[in-house]
Amino acid sequence: MDNNKDDYATILPRRVSSEDLNQLHAYYRSNMKQEALEYLKKRGIQETTADRFQLGFEPHRIGFTSQRGKTSGFFTNCLVFPVRDEKGQLVDLIGRSIYDEKPKYKALVGRGDVFFNEEIIEQSDDILLCRNVFDVLSLEQGELPAICMNDYAGFKESHAQKLKGKRVFICYPNDESGRRESNRISSLLAEWATDVYTVYLPEGLRDVNYFFTQVKNPRDTFHQLLQETIEESEKAPVSPDVRNSVVFLEEYQKRHNGDVKGISTGFASLDEKLVGGWRTGFYLITGLVSSGKSMLLRQMADHIALQGEPVVYISWDMTGFELWARSMARLLKVSPQDIISGKVPLQQLNQANQEYAAIAKNMWTMEGRMDTTLDEVEEYIERIIQSIGRIPVVFIDHLFRVPLRDKEGRLIQQNYSLVAYFLHQWSRQWDTPILVAAPKQGNEQHLFSAIEAAVDVILALEAEAGKEGRNQREQISLCVKKNRNGTLGQLSFVFDKEKALFFPSQS
């Protein structure tokens, strides 16, 4: 190994040393099978390109093996792509299922800070930034310098800095999320790149790799497309909406066909108000202290996880055990206090915990500390995304305890509007719902005027006037006070405090 081995090894997680990573790569390289090459051929990728990028493969095997430099099962039925840093050192391995099994992509280490094909940045003044590894391979076959983010990693200012002084062409997919991400990346690059162009693919060609498999003379045609992009940008530096009209129509068609659905809240009446449930956006749930915000938030999180959707729950309000106790209380129909004080028979609790496993396998809970910042939360979520290859629904409890750090690393408290802005950006960046609880404050009007612009939906828990609670049950109104894409109004619920449970009111 070279003299930089020890320095390099410190960059990697302790569970994978640089030496192990290289041995693993050699192992996958030796397993390139015909089925993998056939898949590449269908994607328009030549065998010489696979050799140039040193792709590997892990075939399906019966049984389990575990020895130094070898694994079994992690990348089963996956093409394996080596990720190298700017010095050419191997820092990660990405797998892509050849049978479209979920997750389609997975990373061994999760180095979201390094581009795939990052070495090309130093070799060219022009860089094509695209969405996935197959886009990169297609463009490189066309003698175009291309890079991509590791799948599901978010593009940040640190990535933009790596492209300082370059002319960057953003070549993201032809869909609504691709359009939004292109705009976001373009704004980040504006400070660092010499020029930034957004390339619009022709109608019906969803991404770069598909373009290269469907178009005659794709290399020449794509070169022409890049030239047209430059010329049109010179004529009109800010593109009119006609550029997006096809994307909008295709997005509508998906919704019309039922291909894009919201995620159920667990309450049919609320799903209807939210036009089909939770969608990409920032949702704020408010209420007085002890009004049940955390209970409702966790109940919704459990429901989503039970449907098979991944959920990340960040709590500055309760410990993981306290949240688990409330989930157990709902399943057993007992008081959370009975769980916390250990009054439930162990056999009964064991049975409920086994039932809860269907939820827990899709739930990640992080306990926030007073110094746990949004940056740490973002890193935690990105590690989960890298691990499971899916974007989770994010719950945060609660808004007013989330600290930030300034450029000098000092903690900043009570900067609610800036926190709300970042959470809004997260929802767009990851294309997922972000649900956040916040207690009502004395000067509520002033508070909401500062953060309302960042929020898509505001839901307020309010006790119904004249309806006193009986037997620990309270009549609650869930008021929709802001709804960017739906109607306002209120919904009636019963909050059973004894069982930590909300359910629709029959009155």
Salt bridges, closest charged atoms under 4 A:
GLU19 OE1 - LYS5 NZ 3.55
GLU19 OE1 - ARG68 NH2 3.43
ASP20 OD1 - ARG68 NH1 3.39
ASP100 OD1 - ARG96 NH1 2.63
ASP113 OD1 - ARG111 NE 2.79
GLU118 OE1 - LYS162 NZ 3.12
ASP126 OD1 - ARG167 NE 2.84
GLU140 OE1 - ARG52 NH2 2.79
GLU143 OE1 - ARG219 NH2 3.11
ASP151 OD1 - ARG131 NH1 3.85
GLU176 OE2 - ARG179 NH2 2.79
GLU176 OE2 - ARG180 NH1 3.45
GLU181 OE2 - ARG184 NH2 2.72
ASP220 OD1 - ARG219 NH1 3.41
GLU232 OE1 - ARG243 NH2 1.89
GLU251 OE2 - ARG255 NE 3.18
ASP302 OD1 - ARG298 NE 3.75
ASP302 OD2 - ARG330 NH2 2.46
GLU309 OE1 - ARG390 NH2 3.56
ASP317 OD1 - ARG401 NH1 3.38
ASP371 OD1 - ARG369 NE 2.93
GLU376 OE2 - ARG369 NH2 3.65
GLU379 OE2 - ARG383 NH1 3.64
GLU382 OE1 - LYS156 NZ 3.07
ASP406 OD2 - ARG410 NE 2.85
GLU408 OE1 - ARG410 NH2 3.24
ASP431 OD1 - ARG180 NH2 2.79
ASP456 OD2 - ARG428 NH1 2.75
ASP456 OD1 - ARG484 NE 2.47
GLU462 OE2 - LYS440 NZ 3.33
GLU462 OE2 - LYS481 NZ 3.08
GLU464 OE1 - LYS467 NZ 3.15
GLU474 OE1 - LYS497 NZ 3.22
ASP496 OD2 - ARG473 NE 3.28
ASP496 OD2 - LYS499 NZ 3.84
